[in-house]
């Protein structure tokens, strides 16, 4: 590879590294993911780790599949086992078969706490509630969240610009908590909806359950009292980001879990890609060299001639020249050469365009030489001269 391309690749790698690592240590990721395993401000790891304390160390089960798939795998005893269901997300994107399975589960006497600022329409129709939304203006002014049956309040600074929802008044819901809008109007943000033998608890401010808000608060009584609505039973926790835990044990899991290693891995992939792009442009399939066909006949003649000259076999060369000449006459003038008589001489002179005297002189010389044996080069030279003259003029 040329030095120019090596310099270009190294330059691209340097720019990529600067872009990826520049001021990374001072950058806070405010992405709203509500990931119970994430440590970013808008994740829910702190809340998830407090669940055993709120439920007296009962078993916490993460749902890596939809609730419909989870229910299908339950045995009859497991299905009738009492458990709480908890979900925290921005949009509660449960599919219809899973929601019907959840309804059937809650109907048996279980309870669910679903925290989101948006719910699917079929869920709102089934449980009989509607949502309203306020404009969100992020500022340093703290906002209050209150509970009805306790004199516990939470004052927090809003960081999530994606929705400030509330539940409209309805005969189907019971207000359990509220907040105020910019016009000082009370709006329900925590409600209970009975469903047969169970209860759905809905909270419309998922931001309150994030790492930032739980760590920012001076006390945790607000969340303690919300969780006190649920009985001390095992918990089914609906993962907002569903990744099979078996995938986390793959060969790249450790590399991708460390920021420095996974960026090094990405840079290595980019380096390989750049190398492939440059080498693909510069390298082509090797074109085979086709050697021209050799005139082996000429080589054979040269070899035989050399052998005869080295052995001074002048008579052999004379006889071979005569045979070659007669073969030439047969192939080009279509004359038989069995009898070299006067009739043959006349026909050869006519077809070759040679004079009768020249033709007769050559044939007479050939007849004599065929009948004698020579050991000197002079007869060979004389025959060769006559044959060359004939070939040139015929």
Buried (B, 14 or more C-beta within 10 A) or exposed (E): EEEEBEEEBEEEBEEBBEEBEEEEEEEEEEEBBBBBBBEBBBBBBBBBEBBEEBBEEBEBEBBBBBBBEBBEEEEEEEEEEEBBBBBBBBBBEBEEBBBBBBBBBBEEEBBBBBBBBBBBEEBBEBBEBBBBEBEBEEEEEEBEBBBEEBEBEBBBBBBBEEBBBBBEEBEEBBBBBBBEBEEEEEBBBBBBBEBEEBBBBBBBBBBBBBBBBBEBBEEBBBBBBBBEBBEEBEBBBBBBEEEEEEEEEEEEEEBEEEEEEBBBBBBEEBBEEBEEEBEEEEEEEEEEEEEEEEEEEEEEEEEEEEEBEEEEBBBBBBBBBBEEBBEBBEEEBEBEBEEBEEEBBEBBBEBBEBEEEBBBBBBEBBEEBEEEEBEEBEBBEEBBEBBEEBEEEB
